[in-house]
Every structure is written in C-alpha cells, then in structure tokens.
C-alpha cells in the first residue's frame, strides 16, 4: 500500500534531444494521469474505512448521487467510468447486496437495467462525502506541490496554492 503522506515522484526531464519527444500537451496529460493515480491511491483506503466499499463501488454511488433521481442505466455508468460492463455488473451486485442500490428494468426497454441509490446509500454518502472530499482536496494539493504544477491546483476549487503564503481559496465560478 502506498503511504498517503508520500509525495508523487516525477522523473527529472533530461536535457537531451529526447526531452522534445513529447509536446507540452502530452507531458501535461501524463502529469495529470500521474496525479490522478496518486490521489486515487490515497483515497482507496479512506473509502474502504469510511464506507466499507471499494473505491470503484464508491465511484458508482457518486455517479448516481450526481444524477436527477439518483438513477442511471448500467450502460451509461460503464461509459462514464470507462469500465467493462462485466466488471460493472459485479460492482452493482456488491452494492445491491449491501443494500446501497436497487436494480430494475429501464422504462420502455426491458433489456436495459437502471440502478438507483437507496436511502441507506444516501445516508452513508451524507455522512462520508465531506471527509472524503476533504481528503481529495488534500491529496490534490500534496500532489500538485510535489509536481510543482500550479495548473493542477486549479482542478479543484478551494485547494490552497502552496507556492504563495498569501493565497486564499477561491469560490467555484457560478
């Protein structure tokens, strides 16, 4: 298991001609993937401790919680998470056994399956989401600081700019 206090290490770029193999956009994309992986790794154990479910199951609950009526078709969840449908089927079965979601045929399409949050899931998310959101903010700030990449801090509103002592968290636009 990765120590959540360990900063993500990035290899130093060499000054050889290989340094120009990747355009800035691809280097930024790779840094973003690395940062996301570091944040996800730090969040995994916290989700398990706080909610008793896997990180992937947590992502399903978050997607449902963010939808009107807290429901989505399984095919849409698979698309949004970029997961194979067979893997999602297993995760949904685990969540259903835990009493956190219900499954039913989609209206007008007997082949389609919709999943919906239960009251138990709403209660669990209500109790756990703020501490987990704070953990994400902390992990992003730590990862951004270790990368020396200020645009990464802009991903999440309210993440402090560790390069400036006078930086104040900003409210999200809107």
Secondary structure, 3 states (H helix, E strand, C coil): CCCCCCCCCCCCCCCCHHHHCCCHHHHHHHHHHHHHHHHHHHHHHHHHHHHCCCHHHHHHHHHHHCCHHHEEEHHHHHHHHCCCHHHHHHHHHHHHHCCCEEEEEECCEEEEEEEEECHHHHHHHHHHHHHHHHHHHHHHHHHHHHHCCHHHHCCCCCCCCCCCCCCCCCCCCC
